[in-house]
Amino acid sequence: MQLKNVAQAKLPTPWGVFTIVGFEELATGKDHVAMVFGDITQQQPILTRVHSECLTGDALFSLRCDCGFQLEAALKQIAEAGTGVLLYHRQEGRNIGLLNKIKAYALQDKGLDTVQANNELGFAADERDFTICADMLALLGINEIRILTNNPEKIRVLELAGIKITERVPLEVGENPNNEDYLKTKVEKMGHILHLHSLNNI
C-alpha cells in the first residue's frame, strides 16, 4: 500500500454533493483525492473515473487536450448514476510535471506530437503510475468497477493490481480543432479507443 487516507469532507458541486477524500503517499507526502458520490458500500461494481491532474485543462480551460471536458463529463455522469467515484491522481502532464508539460507544449508548437515532445525532454510517452489508483480504490473499499475511460492501459494496470473491471464505459468528449493532433496521437501511438471526427475525415 503506497497511500494512507488522511481526511474527508462534503464538497458541493454543480452536479451534486460529493465527498472529497484526501490521500497521502507514504514515501513522498504527495497528495491525491477521490470524489465519492452516493453510498459506495451497498453494491459493486462502482462507476469509476481515473482522472490525471491537468491544471491547464481542468482549471485554465485549455483546448489543447480533452482533460477538462472529461473531468466535467465524468462528474456529471457519476452524479446521474447516483453512485460513483472519481479518482483525481496528481500526476500532472502524464507525470512529467507542470513546467515540463509547458516545455512539451512549446515543442508541440514547433511540430512535434505529444509523444515526441515527451521523448525529446527525456521522458517516456506516459510516466504515470496507475497502481496508486488501485490503492485509492482499496482504501475506499472498492474492488470491482465499471471504468470511465478510453485508455486500455488504465484497465491493464488496475486489473494487474487486483481490481476487477466489469465494463469499459467510453468517455469521448471535447474534440475540437485545437486538440485534433493530440487526440490522433492518443489513438495512433498510445492505443486509446476513440472515434474521432477528424480521423473519419482522413
N, C-alpha and C positions, 0 to 999 in steps of 0.2 A: 504494500500500500504506500503510494507516494504522497498522499494528502491527509489532512485532518479537517473535520468540519469545525468552523470557528464561530459562526453567528448566523442568525436568520431573522428576517423581519418582513412585514407586509409591504408590498410595492404596488400601488395603484398605477395602471397604465391605461391608454386609450381603449384597450381590448378587454380590460377587466383587472381584478386584483390578483396579482401573483404573490407568491412568497419567494423572496430572494434569499438564497443560501450561499454563504461565503466559505470558500475552502482555501487552505494554505498548503503549499508544497513543503514537505518536511525538510528537504535538503536545501532549498533556496529561499524560502519565505515568499515566493511568488504567489499571487492570489488569482483565483478563478471564481466564477459564480454559476449557480444554477437558478433558473427562473421556473418555479413549480406552480402549476395551475391545477386546482381541484385536489381531490383526495387520491393520491397515487398509491395508497396502501390497499385499496379494495380489490383491484384486479390488474392483471397484466395480460398482454403486452401494453406498454405505455408509449403513446405517441411522443417521439423524442427528436429534437433537432440538436446536432452538434455544430455549434457556430464558432468560428475562429474570429478573434478580435480583429477588427478592421476600422481603425479610427477614421480614416478618410471616407470610407463608405458608410459606416454605421452612424457617425456623428457629423461629418462635414459634407454629406450629400454628394460625394464623388460619383460621377457616371462612368469612371474608368473600369469599374467592376460591377458585380451584381450583389455585393455583400449586404448593403443597406436594404435593398429590396427584399432579399431573402430573410433578413432579420425580422422585418415588419410582417412579411407574409407568414413566417413561421409562428410568431407570437399570436397573430390573428387566427391561424388555423388551429393552434393548440387551444386557445380560448373557446373557439367554436366547437371543438371536440368535447369540451367540458373537463378534460383531464389531460395533462401532458407536462413535458419538461423541455426547456431549452438550456443546454449547457453552453455557457459562454467561456471558452477557454482562451486565456490571454496569451496567444502566440501570434503576435502581430506580424503581418506580412509573410504568412506561411512560416513564421517563427524566425525571421531574419531581423526583426525589429523595425520600428518606425523609420528611423533615419536611413537605414539600408533600403527600406522599401521606396523611400523618396529617391534614393540614388538609382534604384532599379527603374523607377518611373522615368528618370532622366535618360537612361539608356533606351527605354522603350520609345521615348520621343525621337530618338535617333534611328529607330527602325528595328530594334531587337524585340523579340516577343518576351513574354514573362519568364519562360524557362531559360532562354538565352541570357536574359538580363541577370537572373539569379546566378547562373553559371559564371558569367563574366565577373561577378562580385565574389566568387569563390564558394558559393553555396550550392546545395542540391536544389532541384526544382521545387521540392517541398520538404522543409525541415521540421514539420510538425510532429508531435508525439501524441497520438490519439489514445494511448493507453491511460493517460491522465484522465480522459473522459470516462473510461471504464471504471476507474477508481471513484470518480464522482458518482456514477450510477450506483456502484456498490454501496457507497456511504448513504445514498438515498434509499437503499433497499430495493433497487430495481435490477433485475437480471434478464428481463425479456422485454424487447421494444419493437415498435414499428418506427423505422427511422426515416426522417425527412431529409433526403439527400440525393444529389446527383453523382456523388463521388464513391465509386466502389471500394476505394482504399479505406475509407472510414469503416465500411462494413467488414472488410477483411480483418483489420486490426482489432476492432471491437469483438468480433467472433473469436479470434485467437486469444483474447483476454477473458473469455468466458461469458460474454454477453450473447444471449440468444436473440437473433433478429428474425422476426416472422414475416416482415414485409418492408420493401423499399417504397417509400412514398415520394414521388418526384416533387421537386421544388424549383420550377422553371419560371422565373420572373426577372424583370429588369433588363431584358435585352434592348440595347439602343445603339445608335451609330458610334458612340464613343467607346463602347466595350466590345465591339464586334470581333476584333482580332483577339482580345483577351479570352472571349468565350470559345472562339475557334481553337485556340491553343489548349484550352481545357479539354476539349473533345479530342483533338488530333494528337496531342503529346502526353496528356495526363489521364486519358481514358474515362473522362466524365461522360455521363449519359445525358445528353441534351439534344433537343430537337429544335435547332436554330433556324429562324427565317433566313439568315444570311447564308447558311450552308445550303439551304434548299434552293437558293438562287444561283449557286455556282454552276 
